[in-house]
Amino acid sequence: MAHVECQPELPFVSAFDPNSLTLPAASNFINGVRVAGVGAEIPVRRPSDGQVYAQLDSAGQTQVDAAVQGAHDAYRNSGWAKADPRQRMRVLRRWADLLDAHVAELAALEAVGSTRTIAEATAWDIPYSAECIRFYAEFADKVGGEVAATTPDKLGLTITEPYGVVAAVAPWNLPIVMAVWKVAPAVAAGNSVVLKPSEMTPFSIVRVAELAIEAGLPPGIFNIIQGDGRSVGDTLCRHQLVAKVTFTGSTRTGAAIMTACAETGPKPVTLELGGKSPQLVFADCSDMEKTAAIVARAITLNAGQVCVAGSRLIVQESVARQVVDLIATRFRALNPAPTWDPAGTLSPIISHPQLDRIHGIVGRTVAAGATLVTGGGRAAGPQDGSFFQPTILAGVDANAEAVREEIFGPVLTVQTFREEEEALALANDTQFGLAAGVHTGDVGRALRAVRGLEAGTVWVNRYGRSNDFMLPTGGFKRSGIGKDLGREAYMANLKVKTALVEF
């Protein structure tokens, strides 16, 4: 998930004191109220300065059961699943309006403990999430079954019905946005949801859930349980009352969730997993400055901590030096600052262990023969903050660690090509297939690339999503199964029943 292709114009917002925010002691949300966890407490750190700013009260086994049972009871008894679809639509619209009305509060909650800057959370994350809810609200009364073609003495019908309890596991990189991607289509279709956010970014989505209740969503339709993935997340996915699971995160964790769903179901899954997305730049681009800006933004947005991050630059040999120099200039101009400072243009890395992992991959790739063009180490920033310099690695071998592995940081590898076929071969030489970018002035070449690239999304002369929610997102190969967004995400939250009536 990413923004539009270039740096958006951000509104003026003031810096805030991260210590001024008051977080409630109870951070689980079950049957419409906050509930204190009974599991282990987990320290939650601010990536901008490394400070522990809260203790997360993890759910225990009994609370996971309570959340799922509450969701099941609400699905059966609240009337939400069988409500007039236009009533569901009106509730979701009110929910979206409340997000817009609380944008300053939600943006601060999002920025304080995540990698999202206050400027971007205010301008994009919260308004985008509200629009996503409105988009799925409109589906509620517009999607149903079909009448099948049969002989005149019969009536064949397909009827869509919600699954029941949907378990959603959301990542830390865009906490509210990614959670809304999961929750909005599920509840619009009539399901109830139990969400487990990341234990590193647990708090902002709880306030979003409270606003859903204020908008009229019945208690129990949207629940939140807190804790780590190995215990709380696995227990949730394996619960016998969970009918479907949706997850965004790493390929390794996605495989574990598939196993859990197979062993306790089987139950359907939607998985949006890792990526190692190429950006192809051809010499016929009409504006190389703009192209370089797009490429740079695609790997430095959220410090590269985006599943679709354009981490592999595949550039035509004749313009490689020019393009790399332009990108390097943009990399060096970025300003690492705390997420609560609107002057910051480079986000922190989510944690010190992840910072060390990025540093290790870069160091080993350079030791194996890559050329370090710029960056390569910890960026200047607040003491104990987890900032990494935007980095370019040129002269990389196709088997280099930085080329093969998802880094989830602001690291761009550079490979060159001479002919179009070579570019496509390099782009497809990966276990992932989440997204790709093509930059060219030749429409025929662009369309050939769209056909030839093994990726779930291909952007041409841009990189990143717009607010066109009708366009689904999801990957091929080890990048996942199923789609978020679009009609596909709504339909994935419905099961199909067949009826045949004999006259």
Phi, psi and omega in degrees: 000136181207172179280188172294176199288331182243172178302118180288158175281114186266146180287163175287125173227152181271151172293156178226159179277116183296338180278356182275346182280133178258122179255129179298152181292328182263125185235003167273154184225105187230127180055039172088004180223156174287138182228131178290137179286154179247002178273193181294144174279139182242121177293135181246123185255149171276121180294339181291328181222005177074004184279139171285116184250355179196161171247123181275125179273096184293146176287150172261176181305317182295328180282327172299315177299317181296320180294315181291319179296319178297320178295320179295316180295320179294321177298318182284323196242344185282342184088357183298314184295328183254011181291157169309123182306328179290333174292317175301319180300316182295321178297315181294323177297317178297321178300313179299318179297324179292325175299315179297322182289337182248027187300320182295316179296312183293321180297320178294317177298322180290318186286325191299321185241010181241192177264003181275128179285154180299325180294315182286323177296323179288315186280330191233303190303309185286311177300322179297318180295320177298318179293326177296318177297317179298321180301313181284335173303321182290339178285336191304322183250018184236357180236127178213207179270195181222158171263124183275154175283117179224182175291158187299340183266012180224159173233113180258130183230146163246132185239129177266138180222147176294155180289320187128245179269121176255126174267129180237131178240115188252152182271179184266348193284326171223080197302309182289314182303310183293325177293318180295323175307323183278314191284316188302308180293329182293312182285328177299326179280355177104002179279168164254159187227138165243115184256135167247107174283170176295142176292348177274339180222068193267345201265322189297324183291336178294321177294324176298320179294321177299321178294329177297319178295318178299328180284345179117004176293129182298141175305138180095345178284328177230110181241155179227130172240143185252151176146181182277165185289323187293331180253294184293314181296317180294319178299318179298311183295331182273353186298136185293337180272354175279125184263338182206151180232137174232136189215141168234129180165208186285156178298321180297314179292324177301320178295322178294323179291320176302318178298314180299319181290327177290321184284338184242014181227253002290151178229147184293150180227147167242124185232116171253111193245205190291169179212158173216067198279133180274151169238112182267125179240119179261156184292345183272010176300135185283333183225093186290332175298314179295318179300316179297323178296319179295313181299316181296316181296326184292342179246347179256348174304127182054032181055038177076006183268062181221136184303322184268012183312132181280082192268351180238109174275121177242103194238143180297137190306321186293339181241010186300313182298315180300313183295314181297319178298319180295319179293317180300321178299318179292321178301315185290342181275351183286146186246109176287127180206161179302151182296341178271004177254113183294350178282347182287138177236003175230119181286158173283162168282148190299329184204162176296318177301321178291323175301314179296323179297314179300313181301320181295316180296317179298313182298318180291326179290320176295317179299332180275359174125356179289155177262125178275108182280316179202157178078214176108356183207187180298137179271150175297141181180192179304145178303133181070007174282158184254072181253139179235137181296134170304130194233139174241127177244111180258169178062033183273144173282151181300337181261007180297147182303318181292339178275325186272324189263141172290119186269323183059051177201174185279062183237122182246124174265152183236122172236147183245158179215164176251318185241158183304316182299322179295320179298315180294321179296317177296318182297321184274356182277069182201155177282347183261165177200052185274308184207167177202155176236143178231129180238111183200154174265002184255110184295325178297316178297319180300316182290325175296321179293319177303318179290323190272339183280134181269076183212148181289334176226134175235121176259139180244123180056032172196173172208118177121161183287156167251194176269025177274084187293345180291341181274117182286163176227141181166162191245173173254174177052229184276012179267003170132183182224132177085184186226144162263157180064173179070178175300327183301319181293323177294312182295332179292346178260014178232141172258156185249127177249140178255137175230138176229118185252125177268126180286000000 
